[in-house]
Amino acid sequence: MIIINFKNYQFGSHAVKLAKKIQKYLPNAILAVPTTEIFSIAKKTRLKIYAQNINPYKKGRATGFDLPQAVKSAGASGSLINHSEHKISMKEIKEAVKICHSLFLKVIVCTSNLSKAKKILPLHPYAIAFEDPKLGGSGKTITKFENLISAPLSTPAGIFIFCFLPSISTSFVTPPIASEKLMFRT
Protein backbone atom coordinates (compact mmCIF):
# COMPACT_ATOMS: atom_id res chain seq x y z
CA MET A 1 0.00 0.00 0.00
CA ILE A 2 1.34 3.39 -0.98
CA ILE A 3 -0.39 6.54 0.17
CA ILE A 4 0.76 9.84 -1.24
CA ASN A 5 -0.27 12.95 0.64
CA PHE A 6 -0.32 16.03 -1.57
CA LYS A 7 -0.44 18.20 1.58
CA ASN A 8 -1.07 21.71 0.20
CA TYR A 9 1.61 21.81 -2.48
CA GLN A 10 -0.44 21.21 -5.63
CA PHE A 11 -3.76 22.65 -6.78
CA GLY A 12 -5.91 22.82 -9.91
CA SER A 13 -4.37 21.60 -13.16
CA HIS A 14 -1.00 21.03 -11.45
CA ALA A 15 -2.60 18.60 -8.98
CA VAL A 16 -4.40 16.74 -11.77
CA LYS A 17 -1.17 16.53 -13.80
CA LEU A 18 0.71 15.10 -10.80
CA ALA A 19 -2.11 12.62 -10.10
CA LYS A 20 -1.97 11.39 -13.71
CA LYS A 21 1.80 10.86 -13.42
CA ILE A 22 1.28 8.91 -10.23
CA GLN A 23 -1.43 6.83 -11.92
CA LYS A 24 1.01 5.96 -14.72
CA TYR A 25 3.75 4.72 -12.37
CA LEU A 26 1.83 3.72 -9.23
CA PRO A 27 -1.65 2.67 -10.42
CA ASN A 28 -2.60 1.21 -7.02
CA ALA A 29 -1.57 4.23 -4.98
CA ILE A 30 -4.00 6.09 -2.74
CA LEU A 31 -3.87 9.88 -3.01
CA ALA A 32 -4.71 12.07 -0.03
CA VAL A 33 -5.51 15.42 -1.59
CA PRO A 34 -6.87 18.79 -0.45
CA THR A 35 -10.66 18.81 -0.33
CA THR A 36 -10.81 21.29 -3.22
CA GLU A 37 -9.03 18.78 -5.48
CA ILE A 38 -11.03 15.61 -4.71
CA PHE A 39 -13.64 16.06 -7.45
CA SER A 40 -11.32 16.90 -10.35
CA ILE A 41 -8.73 14.22 -9.53
CA ALA A 42 -11.40 11.54 -8.92
CA LYS A 43 -13.00 12.37 -12.29
CA LYS A 44 -9.73 12.39 -14.25
CA THR A 45 -7.98 9.33 -12.77
CA ARG A 46 -8.78 5.79 -11.70
CA LEU A 47 -6.85 6.16 -8.43
CA LYS A 48 -8.36 5.85 -4.97
CA ILE A 49 -8.77 9.38 -3.65
CA TYR A 50 -8.87 10.12 0.07
CA ALA A 51 -9.64 13.35 1.84
CA GLN A 52 -6.79 14.61 4.00
CA ASN A 53 -9.24 15.08 6.84
CA ILE A 54 -12.92 15.03 7.60
CA ASN A 55 -14.78 16.58 10.48
CA PRO A 56 -17.19 14.41 12.47
CA TYR A 57 -20.35 16.35 11.67
CA LYS A 58 -23.52 15.43 9.88
CA LYS A 59 -25.27 17.48 7.22
CA GLY A 60 -26.59 20.80 8.39
CA ARG A 61 -25.03 23.53 10.48
CA ALA A 62 -21.31 22.98 9.99
CA THR A 63 -19.99 25.97 8.06
CA GLY A 64 -16.34 25.62 7.10
CA PHE A 65 -16.02 21.93 8.02
CA ASP A 66 -15.28 19.06 5.65
CA LEU A 67 -18.15 16.64 6.04
CA PRO A 68 -17.73 12.95 5.24
CA GLN A 69 -20.88 13.08 3.10
CA ALA A 70 -19.42 15.94 1.05
CA VAL A 71 -16.05 14.31 0.37
CA LYS A 72 -17.78 11.07 -0.62
CA SER A 73 -20.09 12.99 -2.96
CA ALA A 74 -17.01 14.66 -4.50
CA GLY A 75 -15.50 11.24 -5.26
CA ALA A 76 -13.39 10.31 -2.22
CA SER A 77 -13.36 6.67 -1.18
CA GLY A 78 -11.82 7.37 2.21
CA SER A 79 -10.08 9.83 4.48
CA LEU A 80 -7.07 10.31 6.66
CA ILE A 81 -7.88 11.58 10.14
CA ASN A 82 -5.76 12.78 13.05
CA HIS A 83 -2.74 13.58 10.87
CA SER A 84 0.15 15.08 12.84
CA GLU A 85 -0.60 18.40 11.14
CA HIS A 86 -4.31 18.20 12.04
CA LYS A 87 -4.74 16.39 15.34
CA ILE A 88 -8.18 15.76 16.82
CA SER A 89 -9.40 14.36 20.13
CA MET A 90 -10.10 10.68 20.73
CA LYS A 91 -13.80 11.56 20.97
CA GLU A 92 -13.66 13.15 17.50
CA ILE A 93 -11.72 10.16 16.13
CA LYS A 94 -14.44 7.80 17.39
CA GLU A 95 -17.23 9.89 15.88
CA ALA A 96 -15.40 10.39 12.57
CA VAL A 97 -14.75 6.66 12.18
CA LYS A 98 -18.38 5.89 13.04
CA ILE A 99 -19.72 8.34 10.44
CA CYS A 100 -17.27 7.11 7.78
CA HIS A 101 -18.25 3.49 8.42
CA SER A 102 -21.91 4.40 7.96
CA LEU A 103 -21.04 5.93 4.57
CA PHE A 104 -18.70 3.08 3.52
CA LEU A 105 -15.73 5.44 3.48
CA LYS A 106 -12.41 3.85 4.46
CA VAL A 107 -10.56 5.56 7.29
CA ILE A 108 -6.84 5.68 7.96
CA VAL A 109 -6.27 7.00 11.46
CA CYS A 110 -2.88 8.58 12.07
CA THR A 111 -1.18 8.44 15.46
CA SER A 112 2.23 9.15 16.93
CA ASN A 113 2.18 6.73 19.85
CA LEU A 114 1.47 3.05 20.28
CA SER A 115 -0.78 3.46 23.32
CA LYS A 116 -3.17 5.58 21.26
CA ALA A 117 -2.94 3.06 18.41
CA LYS A 118 -4.19 0.40 20.82
CA LYS A 119 -7.19 2.62 21.67
CA ILE A 120 -7.91 3.14 17.97
CA LEU A 121 -7.88 -0.57 17.06
CA PRO A 122 -11.35 -1.36 18.50
CA LEU A 123 -12.81 1.33 16.21
CA HIS A 124 -11.96 -0.88 13.20
CA PRO A 125 -10.33 1.69 10.91
CA TYR A 126 -9.16 0.47 7.53
CA ALA A 127 -5.60 1.18 8.65
CA ILE A 128 -3.58 2.92 11.32
CA ALA A 129 -0.69 5.11 10.19
CA PHE A 130 1.97 5.31 12.87
CA GLU A 131 4.66 7.96 12.67
CA ASP A 132 7.06 8.33 15.54
CA PRO A 133 7.56 12.09 16.04
CA LYS A 134 11.32 11.48 16.21
CA LEU A 135 11.25 10.21 12.63
CA GLY A 136 9.08 12.83 10.91
CA GLY A 137 11.26 14.82 8.53
CA SER A 138 14.41 13.07 9.78
CA GLY A 139 15.07 10.95 6.69
CA LYS A 140 15.37 7.87 8.95
CA THR A 141 13.25 4.84 8.21
CA ILE A 142 11.09 3.02 10.69
CA THR A 143 13.14 -0.14 10.09
CA LYS A 144 15.88 1.26 12.34
CA PHE A 145 13.49 1.07 15.28
CA GLU A 146 13.06 -2.65 15.96
CA ASN A 147 10.93 -2.13 19.07
CA LEU A 148 8.25 -0.51 16.90
CA ILE A 149 8.40 -3.09 14.11
CA SER A 150 7.66 -5.87 16.55
CA ALA A 151 4.57 -4.13 17.91
CA PRO A 152 1.77 -6.77 17.75
CA LEU A 153 -0.91 -4.53 16.28
CA SER A 154 -3.00 -4.95 13.21
CA THR A 155 -6.32 -3.58 12.02
CA PRO A 156 -9.24 -5.75 10.87
CA ALA A 157 -8.05 -5.17 7.30
CA GLY A 158 -4.65 -6.43 8.46
CA ILE A 159 -2.94 -3.12 7.87
CA PHE A 160 -0.74 -1.27 10.28
CA ILE A 161 1.24 1.39 8.48
CA PHE A 162 4.62 2.68 9.56
CA CYS A 163 5.45 6.15 8.24
CA PHE A 164 8.59 8.06 7.58
CA LEU A 165 9.33 11.18 5.64
CA PRO A 166 12.34 11.22 3.35
CA SER A 167 14.45 14.34 3.41
CA ILE A 168 13.19 16.70 0.74
CA SER A 169 15.49 18.92 -1.24
CA THR A 170 14.33 22.52 -1.38
CA SER A 171 15.61 22.74 -4.96
CA PHE A 172 12.57 20.84 -6.27
CA VAL A 173 10.11 22.98 -8.19
CA THR A 174 7.41 20.52 -7.24
CA PRO A 175 7.59 18.18 -4.27
CA PRO A 176 8.71 14.63 -4.98
CA ILE A 177 5.89 12.27 -5.94
CA ALA A 178 6.21 10.44 -2.62
CA SER A 179 6.15 13.31 -0.16
CA GLU A 180 5.15 10.71 2.42
CA LYS A 181 6.06 7.07 2.11
CA LEU A 182 4.09 4.55 4.08
CA MET A 183 5.14 0.98 4.66
CA PHE A 184 2.83 -1.69 6.02
CA ARG A 185 2.97 -4.99 7.82
CA THR A 186 0.19 -7.52 8.16
Secondary structure, DSSP 8 states (H G I E B T S, - for coil): --EEE-TTS--HHHHHHHHHHHHHH-TT-EEEE-GGGHHHHHHH--SEEEES---S--SSS-TT---HHHHHHHT-SEEEES-TTS---HHHHHHHHHHHHHTT-EEEEEESSHHHHHHHGGG--SEEEE--TTTTTT---GGG-HHHHT-----TTS-EEEEE-----TT-SS--S-SSEEEEE-
